[in-house]
Amino acid sequence: MAPIAPGNDLARNHLAKIIQKLAQMGIVETRRGGGAILARPPDQIFPGQIIRRLEEGQALVDCLATGSERDCSLDGKCRLKFRLIAAEQAFYADLDKHSLASIAL
């Protein structure tokens, strides 16, 4: 399995939270004492899967939020909302076409 390379500018605590979520998703395996490796070959990991889970519960824009987080004065009158939903779906559909192996440096 390929190691996850250091060299990004993320704060250690932020990176630890991301690694923890990726481990819960079965994307990485953590190692005692620190570090992580991919849990599956990179050609079996798709960015769309990862981003969907990491962004779960966070709306693209306020008008797409649910419950008390929803804040739109044009609700029910705006036709942009449906375009935003379609754009978000197209975004994930494109990410689902490409594996980590196909986009890694």
ABEGO torsion letter per residue (X at the ends): XBBBBBGBABBAAAAAAAAAAAAAAGABBBBBGEEBBBABBAAABBAAAAAAAAABGBBABAAABBEAABBBAABGABAAAAAAAAAAAAAAAAAAABBAAAABX
